[in-house]
Amino acid sequence: MNDRGFRQASVVLGLVATAGLAISVLPLPAASYVSEAGVAGSGHFVLYRASVIAAGLAAAALAAGLVHLFTLAALALFAAAPAIITSAVVGCTPGCPLPPYEATTGRDLVHAIASVIGVGCCGLAMLALARTSTGALRRLSWIAVLAGWPVLLGTGASMVVLGRGLATGLLERMALAVCLAWIIGVGLPRGWPAK
């Protein structure tokens, strides 16, 4: 598959991930963590986990589609992909407890760390592409950085300072939406130089 084919695959996988996450996460209370949809036995846990895996594969496909022109962004996405997939494979326990407010398990920590690495590396890929690309790709990536980084940082701060709650839940959902929208937007053919 060529670079364009990988980018097209990232769009399809990103759309599948977005649709699956919307279906599986929307029934949850807004104050819950997104990952609670992936707890074994919950109503949509299979769809949620499959959707997160699709998001990881979308990041990997986009990385493969960028690697020849934008190596730094591709490297960040190559790092994000296995972390995102790990967060799907290693689901959290019921309630997705996180320190310092809740007693947690090793499984919860692995899931949380993988999730943070996946989303964080996606944020680094946005910045790398914003700094190294031109035209529409640069504009899209700067918009994602300016919209996404405050939300990404706010999510992390809210988890540590506030713990579970409405602010954290909403910020987490916005951060995921920005990451997926950026992956899909970058993968679209518009804005790419003709070959």
KEKE-3310 file (N, C-alpha, C; in steps of 0.2 Angstrom, whole numbers, plus 5000, padded with zeros to 4 digits):
npx = (5004:5003:5008:4997:4986:4988:4984:4971:4966:4967:4958:4946:4947:4947:4934:4926:4931:4926:4912:4909:4914:4906:4893:4895:4900:4891:4879:4884:4885:4889:4899:4907:4922:4928:4933:4926:4916:4922:4923:4923:4908:4900:4887:4891:4904:4912:4910:4916:4929:4933:4932:4942:4953:4952:4954:4968:4973:4970:4979:4991:4990:4990:5002:5010:5007:5012:5026:5036:5036:5034:5042:5044:5031:5025:5033:5029:5015:5017:5022:5010:5001:5002:5001:4988:4981:4984:4978:4965:4965:4970:4959:4951:4946:4929:4922:4934:4945:4956:4972:4974:4963:4956:4956:4966:4971:4984:4981:4972:4981:4990:4981:4978:4990:4994:4983:4986:4999:4995:4986:4994:5005:4998:4995:5008:5011:5002:5008:5020:5017:5011:5022:5030:5024:5015:5003:4986:4987:4996:4988:4977:4983:4988:4976:4971:4981:4980:4967:4966:4977:4976:4964:4969:4979:4971:4963:4972:4976:4964:4960:4970:4969:4955:4949:4937:4923:4911:4918:4930:4926:4919:4930:4939:4931:4931:4945:4947:4939:4945:4957:4954:4947:4957:4966:4957:4955:4968:4971:4962:4961:4961:4971:4983:4999:4998:5003)
npy = (4994:5011:5028:5036:5027:5022:5033:5035:5024:5027:5037:5029:5020:5029:5035:5024:5021:5033:5032:5020:5023:5034:5027:5018:5026:5037:5033:5033:5041:5059:5062:5051:5041:5039:5026:5018:5012:5002:4992:4975:4966:4977:4986:4989:4984:4976:4983:4995:4992:4987:4998:5007:5000:5001:5015:5015:5008:5017:5027:5021:5018:5031:5036:5028:5033:5046:5045:5046:5059:5067:5064:5066:5068:5056:5047:5050:5046:5032:5028:5031:5022:5008:5010:5015:5004:4995:5001:4997:4983:4980:4982:4993:4990:4989:5005:5011:5015:5028:5033:5049:5047:5036:5018:5008:4996:4986:4983:4993:5004:5001:5002:5015:5022:5018:5024:5038:5039:5036:5046:5057:5056:5057:5071:5076:5072:5080:5093:5092:5090:5102:5111:5106:5105:5112:5124:5118:5107:5111:5122:5115:5107:5116:5122:5110:5109:5121:5120:5107:5105:5113:5106:5093:5095:5100:5089:5080:5087:5089:5076:5073:5084:5085:5073:5060:5066:5079:5089:5083:5071:5078:5085:5074:5068:5078:5079:5066:5068:5078:5072:5061:5068:5076:5066:5060:5071:5075:5063:5064:5068:5081:5096:5089:5089:5086:5072)
npz = (5000:4996:5002:5001:5001:5014:5021:5017:5023:5036:5038:5036:5046:5057:5056:5059:5072:5078:5077:5083:5096:5100:5100:5110:5121:5124:5131:5144:5160:5160:5169:5171:5167:5151:5148:5156:5148:5143:5152:5156:5154:5154:5145:5132:5130:5121:5108:5112:5115:5103:5095:5101:5097:5084:5083:5087:5076:5066:5070:5067:5054:5049:5053:5045:5032:5033:5035:5025:5022:5033:5046:5060:5065:5061:5069:5081:5080:5078:5090:5098:5093:5098:5111:5112:5108:5118:5128:5125:5125:5138:5149:5161:5178:5186:5187:5184:5193:5199:5206:5215:5222:5223:5227:5218:5205:5198:5184:5182:5182:5172:5161:5162:5161:5148:5140:5143:5137:5124:5120:5123:5114:5102:5103:5102:5089:5082:5085:5079:5066:5063:5064:5054:5042:5028:5021:5020:5028:5038:5044:5048:5058:5067:5071:5078:5088:5095:5099:5105:5114:5126:5131:5132:5141:5151:5154:5160:5171:5178:5181:5191:5200:5202:5201:5198:5189:5183:5176:5172:5165:5154:5148:5145:5135:5125:5122:5116:5105:5098:5095:5087:5076:5071:5066:5056:5048:5044:5036:5025:5008:5003:5003:5003:4994:4976:4967)
capx = (5000:5007:5006:4990:4982:4988:4980:4964:4964:4967:4951:4940:4947:4945:4927:4924:4932:4922:4905:4909:4915:4900:4888:4897:4901:4886:4875:4887:4884:4895:4904:4911:4927:4926:4935:4921:4912:4926:4924:4920:4901:4896:4883:4894:4911:4915:4910:4920:4936:4935:4933:4948:4958:4952:4958:4975:4975:4970:4985:4996:4989:4991:5009:5013:5005:5016:5033:5041:5036:5034:5045:5043:5024:5024:5036:5024:5009:5019:5022:5003:4996:5002:4998:4980:4978:4985:4972:4959:4966:4970:4953:4951:4941:4923:4923:4941:4948:4963:4974:4975:4957:4952:4961:4967:4974:4989:4977:4970:4987:4992:4976:4978:4996:4993:4979:4989:5004:4992:4983:4999:5009:4994:4996:5014:5011:4999:5012:5026:5015:5010:5028:5034:5020:5013:4996:4980:4989:4998:4982:4973:4987:4988:4970:4971:4985:4977:4960:4967:4982:4973:4960:4973:4982:4966:4960:4977:4976:4957:4961:4974:4966:4948:4947:4931:4918:4909:4923:4935:4922:4918:4937:4941:4928:4933:4951:4947:4936:4950:4962:4951:4945:4963:4968:4953:4956:4975:4971:4958:4966:4962:4977:4990:5001:4997:5009)
capy = (5000:5017:5033:5039:5022:5022:5039:5034:5019:5030:5040:5024:5017:5034:5036:5018:5022:5038:5030:5015:5026:5038:5023:5015:5030:5041:5031:5034:5048:5063:5062:5045:5041:5036:5019:5014:5009:4996:4987:4968:4965:4983:4985:4990:4984:4974:4988:5000:4990:4986:5005:5009:4996:5004:5021:5014:5006:5023:5031:5018:5019:5038:5036:5025:5038:5052:5043:5048:5067:5070:5059:5067:5067:5049:5043:5051:5042:5025:5027:5031:5016:5002:5012:5015:4997:4992:5003:4993:4976:4980:4986:4994:4987:4993:5011:5014:5019:5031:5037:5048:5047:5029:5012:5006:4989:4986:4983:5000:5008:4999:5005:5023:5024:5017:5029:5044:5039:5036:5053:5062:5055:5060:5078:5078:5072:5087:5099:5090:5091:5109:5114:5104:5104:5118:5124:5115:5102:5115:5125:5110:5104:5121:5122:5105:5110:5127:5118:5101:5105:5115:5101:5087:5096:5101:5083:5077:5091:5088:5069:5073:5089:5085:5066:5059:5071:5081:5092:5078:5068:5082:5086:5068:5067:5083:5077:5061:5070:5082:5068:5058:5073:5077:5060:5060:5077:5074:5058:5066:5070:5088:5099:5086:5090:5081:5068)
capz = (5000:4996:5007:5000:5003:5022:5024:5016:5028:5043:5038:5037:5053:5062:5056:5062:5079:5081:5077:5089:5103:5101:5102:5117:5127:5125:5136:5151:5163:5158:5174:5171:5163:5144:5148:5159:5143:5141:5157:5154:5156:5153:5139:5125:5131:5115:5104:5114:5114:5096:5093:5103:5093:5077:5084:5087:5069:5062:5071:5064:5046:5047:5053:5039:5027:5034:5037:5020:5021:5040:5050:5067:5066:5060:5074:5087:5079:5078:5097:5100:5091:5102:5118:5111:5107:5124:5133:5124:5127:5146:5151:5168:5182:5186:5189:5182:5199:5198:5212:5222:5226:5223:5227:5211:5203:5193:5178:5181:5181:5165:5156:5162:5158:5140:5138:5143:5132:5117:5118:5123:5108:5097:5104:5100:5082:5080:5085:5074:5059:5063:5063:5048:5036:5025:5018:5023:5034:5044:5047:5052:5064:5072:5074:5083:5093:5099:5102:5108:5119:5132:5133:5134:5148:5156:5156:5165:5177:5181:5184:5196:5205:5204:5201:5194:5190:5176:5172:5170:5160:5148:5145:5142:5129:5120:5120:5111:5099:5094:5092:5081:5071:5068:5062:5050:5044:5040:5031:5019:5002:5003:5007:5001:4987:4971:4965)
cpx = (5004:5004:4999:4985:4982:4984:4973:4962:4963:4960:4946:4941:4945:4938:4924:4925:4927:4915:4905:4910:4909:4894:4889:4898:4895:4881:4877:4885:4890:4900:4908:4917:4925:4928:4930:4916:4915:4926:4920:4913:4897:4892:4886:4902:4915:4916:4916:4928:4938:4936:4939:4954:4958:4955:4965:4977:4975:4976:4991:4996:4992:4999:5013:5012:5009:5023:5038:5041:5037:5036:5043:5035:5022:5027:5031:5018:5011:5020:5015:5000:4997:5000:4991:4978:4979:4980:4966:4959:4966:4965:4954:4946:4935:4925:4930:4944:4955:4965:4974:4969:4953:4958:4961:4971:4980:4986:4975:4975:4990:4988:4977:4984:4996:4989:4982:4995:5001:4990:4989:5003:5005:4995:5002:5015:5007:5004:5018:5023:5013:5016:5032:5030:5018:5006:4991:4982:4992:4993:4978:4976:4987:4982:4969:4975:4982:4970:4962:4972:4979:4968:4963:4976:4977:4963:4965:4976:4969:4957:4964:4971:4959:4946:4941:4926:4916:4914:4928:4932:4921:4925:4940:4938:4930:4940:4951:4944:4941:4955:4960:4949:4952:4966:4964:4954:4963:4975:4967:4963:4966:4967:4984:4992:5000:5004:5009)
cpy = (5006:5022:5035:5033:5021:5028:5038:5028:5022:5034:5035:5022:5023:5035:5030:5019:5027:5036:5025:5018:5030:5033:5020:5019:5035:5039:5032:5040:5052:5063:5056:5045:5037:5028:5015:5010:5002:4990:4980:4968:4971:4982:4985:4989:4981:4979:4994:4998:4989:4993:5008:5006:5000:5011:5020:5012:5012:5027:5028:5019:5026:5039:5033:5029:5044:5051:5046:5056:5070:5065:5060:5065:5059:5045:5044:5046:5034:5024:5027:5025:5011:5004:5012:5008:4994:4994:5000:4986:4975:4985:4988:4990:4991:4999:5015:5018:5021:5034:5045:5047:5041:5024:5009:4999:4991:4986:4990:5005:5007:5003:5012:5025:5024:5022:5036:5044:5039:5043:5058:5062:5058:5068:5080:5077:5078:5092:5098:5092:5099:5113:5112:5104:5111:5118:5122:5111:5106:5119:5121:5108:5110:5122:5116:5106:5116:5124:5112:5101:5107:5110:5095:5089:5097:5094:5080:5081:5090:5081:5069:5078:5087:5077:5065:5064:5074:5085:5087:5074:5071:5083:5080:5067:5072:5081:5072:5063:5074:5077:5064:5062:5075:5072:5059:5065:5077:5069:5060:5069:5078:5091:5095:5088:5085:5078:5066)
cpz = (5000:5001:5007:5003:5011:5024:5023:5022:5035:5043:5039:5044:5058:5062:5060:5070:5082:5082:5083:5096:5105:5104:5109:5123:5129:5130:5144:5153:5161:5163:5175:5166:5156:5145:5152:5154:5141:5146:5155:5158:5155:5146:5132:5125:5125:5110:5106:5113:5107:5093:5095:5099:5086:5077:5084:5080:5065:5063:5067:5057:5045:5048:5047:5033:5027:5034:5032:5020:5028:5045:5057:5069:5066:5066:5080:5087:5080:5086:5100:5099:5096:5109:5118:5111:5114:5129:5131:5126:5135:5148:5159:5172:5183:5190:5187:5187:5197:5204:5210:5226:5227:5224:5220:5210:5198:5186:5176:5179:5174:5160:5156:5159:5150:5137:5137:5138:5125:5115:5118:5117:5102:5097:5101:5092:5079:5080:5080:5067:5058:5062:5057:5042:5033:5023:5023:5029:5040:5047:5051:5058:5069:5075:5080:5089:5098:5102:5107:5114:5126:5135:5135:5141:5153:5159:5161:5171:5181:5184:5190:5202:5207:5205:5196:5195:5183:5172:5169:5164:5153:5144:5142:5135:5123:5118:5115:5105:5095:5091:5086:5075:5067:5063:5056:5046:5040:5035:5025:5014:5001:5007:5005:4994:4982:4969:4958)
residu = (MET:ASN:ASP:ARG:GLY:PHE:ARG:GLN:ALA:SER:VAL:VAL:LEU:GLY:LEU:VAL:ALA:THR:ALA:GLY:LEU:ALA:ILE:SER:VAL:LEU:PRO:LEU:PRO:ALA:ALA:SER:TYR:VAL:SER:GLU:ALA:GLY:VAL:ALA:GLY:SER:GLY:HIS:PHE:VAL:LEU:TYR:ARG:ALA:SER:VAL:ILE:ALA:ALA:GLY:LEU:ALA:ALA:ALA:ALA:LEU:ALA:ALA:GLY:LEU:VAL:HIS:LEU:PHE:THR:LEU:ALA:ALA:LEU:ALA:LEU:PHE:ALA:ALA:ALA:PRO:ALA:ILE:ILE:THR:SER:ALA:VAL:VAL:GLY:CYS:THR:PRO:GLY:CYS:PRO:LEU:PRO:PRO:TYR:GLU:ALA:THR:THR:GLY:ARG:ASP:LEU:VAL:HIS:ALA:ILE:ALA:SER:VAL:ILE:GLY:VAL:GLY:CYS:CYS:GLY:LEU:ALA:MET:LEU:ALA:LEU:ALA:ARG:THR:SER:THR:GLY:ALA:LEU:ARG:ARG:LEU:SER:TRP:ILE:ALA:VAL:LEU:ALA:GLY:TRP:PRO:VAL:LEU:LEU:GLY:THR:GLY:ALA:SER:MET:VAL:VAL:LEU:GLY:ARG:GLY:LEU:ALA:THR:GLY:LEU:LEU:GLU:ARG:MET:ALA:LEU:ALA:VAL:CYS:LEU:ALA:TRP:ILE:ILE:GLY:VAL:GLY:LEU:PRO:ARG:GLY:TRP:PRO:ALA:LYS)
# end
